[in-house]
């Protein structure tokens, strides 16, 4: 997504609605600096107990994150995707958090999905190949998860 397009999409939130998105953006910044395996572990812990996010819920969270942060409205897709997931989690739901690559030309990207759809992304599904994903946890643990406990 071009920076100009993201900045044009920004809307101003009323002051009382900015606190939670700002906290999510603030928490996402140091998380974005973690190594991928550690970040995945932290996000897997964060998703515990959350219901799957609907596309509307994920889109609203992404829009709010972009509205309170110039950094997230620009080219910082990793912080934006983490903040979106954390904001969803603060509201009791979890989207699928993804990070992946394309090869020609090489580029890395991070995004969220809900209900099988990319949320707020200008490129088509499959444009990036997911490498790490943290989907919502199933309502009932699988046998493998139950055995791991």
N, C-alpha and C positions, 0 to 999 in steps of 0.2 A: 504494500500500500504506500502510495506516495505520501510524503509528509504533508504536502499541501492539502490533499484529500482528507487526511485524518484531522488536520487542524480545522478544516471547513466543517467537519461533522461535530465539532465540540459545541455543547450547549452549556449554559451557565446554570448550575444547580443552586437552589436556595441554600442559604447558609446552614440551616438545620439538617439538610440532606447531604452535606459534604463530609461530615465527620467520619463515618464508616468507610467511604471510598478512600479518604486520605489515609486512614489507618492501614487499609489494605495495600495501598501504594507504598507507604512507608515500610511495612513488613516485607513487601516483595523485593525491595531494593537490595538488602543484604542476602536474601535467598537467591537472587539472580547471580550472585558471585560464587555460589557453592559449586563443587564438582557435580557433574550430572548424577552420579550414583547417590550422593548424599542428598541432592535436591529431590530426587525421586522418593527417597526414604521419608523425607520431611513431608512431602505432599501426600504420600500414602498414609502417613499418620494423620494429617490434617483432614483427609476425606472421611475418616472413620465416623460412623453414625449419621452421615448425610444421605439424603434421598437424591436420586438423579435429578439434575437440573433440567428444566424445560428450556427450549430454545429462547423463549421470551425472557425468562429469568436470566439466562446467560447473556443475552443481548443487552438487557437493562444494566447488568453489572459492568459489562465492557464499556458501554456508553458513559456510565458514571465515572469509571476509572479514567477514561480519556478526558472527561470534562474537568477533572480536578488536577490533572498532571500533564504538563507540556511534554515531559520526557516520554510518558506513555502514549501520548497523542502522536509523537514523532516516530522515530525508527527503533525505539527500544521494545521490540516485540516480546522479549523474554520477560522483562519486568511487567509489561502490560498483561501478558497471559497469566502470570503468577498472581498478580493483583486481582484479576478478574476471577480466577478460581477461588482465591481467599475471600473475596467479597461474597461470592456465591455461598461459600461455606459458612460465613458469618450469618447468612440467612437460612441455613439449614439444608442447603442443597449443594451438589457438586457436579460440575461439567466434566467432560473428558479433557484433561490437559494434555497437550501434545507438543513435541518438538521434533523437527525432522530436517531433511535436506532435499535439495534438487541437485542434479549433477551438471546440467548444461544451461547456462554457466553455473558453477557451484555457488550455492547460497544456503545458509541455515535460516530456520524460521521457527517461531513458537506461536501457538494459537490454542484456542479452546473450541470444543465441539459440544453440541447438545442435540439430542434426538437425531443423531446421525448426520447433522449438518454443521458446516463450518460457521462460526459466529463472527460476523463483521469482517470477513476476509474477501478481498477483491478477486482472488484467484480461484479456479475451479477445484473441486475435490480431486485428489490425486496429484496435484501440482507438486506438492512436497511429499516425500516418502517419510512417514513417521518412524522415528528411531526410539523414542521414549514416549510412553503414554501412561497416564494415571487416570483410568476411567472410574466412574462411581463404583463403589463396592456393592456387590450383590446383596440383596436383602437377607438371603440365607447363605451362610458360608458354604463353599464347596467342601467336599470331603478332604481335599488336600489342605485347605486353609484350616479346617477343624483339626486335622492331624498335626499341623504345625504349632498349634497352641499348646 
